[in-house]
Amino acid sequence: MKYLDSKIAKRLEEKLQKLNQLRPLPKSAVKKLQDQLRIEMTFGHCSQKRS
C-alpha cells in the first residue's frame, strides 16, 4: 500500500491481522456487518454532502 501514509498502512495491517485471528466470523456477525455497510453505502454519501 505505497499510496497510503505509512501510519495508516500500519494501522490497516494491524486491524487486518486482528480480523484474521477472529475468522471464521459467526454468521450473525457477518449479517450485522453487511447490514451496517449497506446503510453506510446508502446514506453515507448524503451526510458527506451536508458537511
LINJO-V103969 format. One record per pair of residues at least 12 apart in sequence whose ideal C-beta (glycine too) atoms are under 6 Angstrom apart, sorted by the first residue. I is the first residue (numbers start at 0). J is the second residue. If there is no record, write none. Layout:
i=I j=J
i=I j=J
This chain:
none
